[in-house]
Amino acid sequence: MIRNMIAAVFFLLVIILIRPAAAEIKVTVYADDNYPPYSYLEKGQLKGIYSDIFRAAFDKMRGYKVTIEAVPWKRGLKLLENGKGFALYPPYFHALKRPYIWPYSLPVLDERVVVFCSEEILTHSIRNKWPEDYYGLTIGNNAGFNLGGEKFWQAVKDKKINVYEAKGNRENILMLALGRTDCYMNDRLSILWGLKKLKHQKVYDEGGIHSRLLQGTTITIEQGFLGYTSRDNGKFVFKDDFKKKLDIIIYEMRKTGELQDIIDAFMRR
C-alpha cells in the first residue's frame, strides 16, 4: 500500500516537472522613433530614457513576452486610434483630446515643457507670460505633439500665433536656428540633448550661420505614460492584467530608486 502511494506521488511529481510552462503572451508595444533623449532610433537601434525604463520593467513581467517596435509618432497614435495597436509610449495625459487612449499606466517621468527662442527674440523683450508674450511669433512644434495648452491653441485658431510643425526635435531646432521659426516648444531635456548632439556632429554653428538659442518660459510640467488603446473591442483580453502588473513594477522601480538610476546612467553617456 505504502509502496503504491510512493509510486503515485513520484508519478505526479514527474508529470509536474515535465509539463511545459504556460505559454507567455506575446505583446507588441510601440515607441516614438524620434523623441530624443527619451525614445528614438539611432542606427536602427531603439534608444532613450523611456526605452531603457520599459525594457527593465518588461523584463520583470511574468507571463508576457514584450517586443518594442519604434514607429513615427503619428503612426503610433493612429494604431491606437483604430484599435490595431495595444500600447504606445510616451503620451502625455490627454484623455479628452485623445479618447482612443485609455487607460494610462502610472506616470513614469516628469517632463518640463519649455519654449526655446532665438537670441534676438528674447533679448529685445522679457517673455514670461505664456502664450500672450508670444503673440505674433511662429512657434515650432513636433508633428503630432499636443503641447502648449488650450490658450495657446485658441491663439493659433485666432491667428495671433503661427505654428510650424516639423517631424522631430532635430528638424525643429535647425528651423529655429536658421530663423525660419521664432521659438520651439518641447521638453527641456529633449531640446538640450538635441543641441548637444547637433554641436557634437558640427551641424549646429552657434553664433555663426545659426542663431544662439535661449530658454524662455516654462509652459507646463507634463508626465509621460504608457497609453493603451481604448478601441480594441476586447481584442486585447489581457489588457487589465498587463496594466496592473506593469503599474506595480513601475511603482517599485520608483520606490527603490531603480528608475532614477536608469535616468542618471543614460544622461551620463
C-alpha positions in Angstrom: 0.0 0.0 0.0 2.7 2.4 1.1 4.8 1.4 -1.9 1.8 2.2 -4.2 1.3 5.6 -2.6 5.0 6.5 -3.1 4.8 5.4 -6.7 1.8 7.6 -7.3 3.4 10.7 -5.6 6.5 10.1 -7.7 4.5 9.9 -10.9 2.7 13.2 -10.1 6.0 14.9 -9.4 7.3 13.7 -12.8 4.2 15.0 -14.5 4.6 18.4 -12.9 8.3 18.7 -13.7 7.9 17.7 -17.4 4.7 19.7 -18.0 5.5 22.7 -20.2 5.2 26.1 -18.6 2.2 28.1 -19.6 2.9 29.9 -22.9 3.9 33.6 -22.5 1.5 36.1 -24.1 3.3 37.9 -26.9 2.7 41.6 -26.8 3.9 44.5 -29.1 4.3 47.9 -27.5 5.0 50.9 -29.8 7.5 53.6 -29.1 8.1 57.1 -30.6 11.0 56.8 -33.0 12.0 60.5 -32.9 11.9 61.9 -29.4 15.4 62.1 -28.1 16.6 61.6 -25.4 13.5 59.7 -24.3 12.7 57.4 -27.2 14.4 57.4 -30.6 16.1 55.3 -33.3 19.8 55.6 -33.8 21.5 53.5 -36.5 18.5 51.1 -36.4 18.5 50.7 -32.6 15.8 51.9 -30.3 17.4 54.1 -27.6 16.2 56.5 -24.9 15.4 57.0 -21.3 11.8 55.6 -21.6 13.1 52.7 -23.7 15.6 51.8 -21.0 13.0 52.0 -18.3 10.4 50.0 -20.1 12.9 47.3 -21.2 13.8 46.9 -17.5 10.1 46.8 -16.5 9.1 44.4 -19.2 11.9 42.0 -18.2 10.3 41.8 -14.8 6.8 40.9 -16.1 5.8 37.3 -15.7 3.5 35.8 -18.3 4.4 38.2 -21.1 7.0 38.4 -23.8 7.0 42.1 -24.8 8.5 43.4 -28.1 9.1 47.1 -28.5 8.6 48.5 -32.0 9.6 52.0 -32.9 7.2 54.0 -35.2 6.7 57.6 -36.2 4.6 59.3 -33.5 1.6 60.0 -35.7 1.5 56.4 -36.9 1.6 55.2 -33.3 -1.3 57.3 -32.4 -3.2 56.0 -35.4 -2.5 52.4 -34.4 -4.2 53.1 -31.0 -7.0 55.1 -32.6 -8.0 52.3 -34.9 -7.5 49.6 -32.2 -4.8 47.8 -34.1 -2.0 48.8 -31.6 -2.0 47.7 -28.0 0.0 50.4 -26.3 2.3 53.3 -27.1 4.9 55.4 -25.1 5.3 58.1 -24.1 2.0 60.1 -24.5 1.1 62.9 -22.1 -2.3 62.6 -20.4 -4.9 64.0 -22.8 -7.9 61.8 -22.1 -10.4 64.3 -23.6 -8.5 65.2 -26.7 -7.4 61.6 -27.3 -10.4 59.4 -26.2 -8.9 56.5 -28.1 -6.1 56.3 -25.4 -7.3 54.7 -22.2 -6.3 53.6 -19.7 -2.8 55.1 -18.9 -0.1 53.5 -16.9 1.2 55.0 -13.7 3.2 58.2 -14.6 6.8 57.3 -15.5 8.6 60.6 -15.7 8.1 64.3 -15.2 8.9 66.4 -18.2 9.3 70.2 -18.1 7.9 71.6 -21.3 9.6 74.9 -22.1 10.0 77.3 -25.1 13.4 78.0 -26.6 13.7 81.0 -28.9 16.4 82.7 -30.9 18.6 85.2 -29.0 17.0 88.1 -30.9 13.5 87.2 -29.8 14.4 87.0 -26.1 17.0 89.8 -25.8 14.6 92.5 -27.0 11.7 91.5 -24.8 11.0 89.7 -21.5 8.6 87.0 -22.4 7.5 85.3 -19.1 3.7 85.1 -19.8 2.6 82.2 -21.9 1.1 82.4 -24.5 0.4 86.2 -24.5 4.0 87.3 -24.7 4.5 85.1 -27.8 1.7 86.6 -29.9 2.8 87.4 -33.4 5.5 84.8 -33.4 5.9 81.5 -35.2 6.3 78.6 -32.8 7.8 75.2 -33.8 6.2 72.0 -32.7 6.8 68.3 -33.3 4.2 66.9 -35.6 1.5 65.1 -33.6 2.5 66.7 -30.3 -0.3 68.2 -28.3 1.7 70.8 -26.4 1.1 74.4 -25.4 -2.2 74.3 -23.7 -5.7 75.4 -24.6 -5.0 79.1 -24.5 -2.1 78.6 -27.0 -4.2 76.7 -29.5 -7.0 79.2 -29.2 -4.5 81.9 -30.0 -3.4 79.8 -33.0 -7.1 79.5 -34.1 -7.5 83.3 -33.7 -4.3 83.7 -35.8 -2.5 85.5 -33.0 0.3 82.9 -33.2 1.6 80.8 -36.1 2.6 77.1 -35.7 5.1 75.3 -37.8 5.2 71.6 -37.5 8.3 69.5 -38.3 9.0 65.8 -38.0 11.0 65.9 -34.8 13.5 67.6 -32.4 16.4 67.9 -34.8 14.4 69.4 -37.6 12.7 71.9 -35.3 15.9 73.0 -33.7 17.6 73.6 -37.0 14.5 75.5 -38.3 14.7 77.7 -35.2 18.5 78.2 -35.6 18.1 79.2 -39.2 15.4 81.8 -38.3 12.6 80.1 -40.0 10.7 79.9 -36.8 11.0 82.3 -33.8 10.6 79.7 -31.0 10.3 76.0 -30.4 8.3 74.3 -27.6 9.2 70.9 -26.3 10.6 69.1 -23.3 13.6 70.9 -21.8 15.9 67.9 -21.7 14.9 66.9 -25.2 15.9 70.3 -26.6 19.2 70.4 -24.6 20.0 66.8 -25.7 19.3 67.7 -29.3 21.5 70.8 -29.2 24.3 68.7 -27.6 24.1 66.2 -30.4 24.0 68.8 -33.2 27.0 70.6 -31.8 28.9 67.3 -31.4 28.1 66.5 -35.1 29.2 70.0 -36.0 25.8 70.6 -37.7 24.8 73.5 -35.4 27.1 76.5 -35.8 26.1 78.6 -32.8 26.6 82.3 -33.3 27.8 81.6 -36.9 25.3 80.8 -39.6 22.9 79.7 -36.8 21.3 81.9 -34.1 22.1 81.4 -30.5 19.1 79.8 -28.7 17.9 80.8 -25.3 15.4 79.2 -23.0 12.2 81.1 -22.5 9.3 80.5 -20.1 8.1 77.1 -18.7 4.9 76.2 -20.4 3.9 73.3 -18.2 5.2 70.2 -16.4 3.9 67.1 -18.1 4.2 63.4 -17.3 4.9 60.6 -19.7 2.9 57.3 -19.6 2.4 54.1 -21.4 -1.0 54.7 -23.1 -3.3 51.8 -24.1 -5.9 51.7 -26.9 -9.5 52.0 -25.8 -10.8 50.8 -29.2 -9.7 47.2 -29.4 -13.3 45.9 -28.7 -11.9 43.3 -26.4 -9.2 42.1 -28.8 -6.5 42.5 -26.0 -8.3 40.5 -23.3 -5.1 40.6 -21.2 -5.0 44.4 -21.0 -6.2 44.8 -17.4 -3.8 42.2 -16.1 -0.9 43.6 -18.1 -1.6 47.1 -16.8 -1.8 46.0 -13.2 1.5 44.1 -13.4 3.3 46.9 -15.1 2.0 49.6 -12.7 3.2 47.5 -9.7 6.6 47.2 -11.3 6.8 51.0 -12.2 5.9 51.8 -8.6 8.5 49.5 -7.2 11.2 50.8 -9.6 10.4 54.4 -8.4 10.3 53.4 -4.8 13.7 51.6 -4.8 15.4 54.3 -6.9 16.0 52.0 -9.9 14.1 54.3 -12.1 16.2 57.3 -11.2 19.4 55.2 -11.6 18.4 54.4 -15.2 17.8 58.1 -15.9 21.2 59.1 -14.4 23.0 56.4 -16.2 21.6 57.5 -19.6 22.4 61.1 -19.1 26.0 60.3 -18.3 26.6 58.7 -21.7 
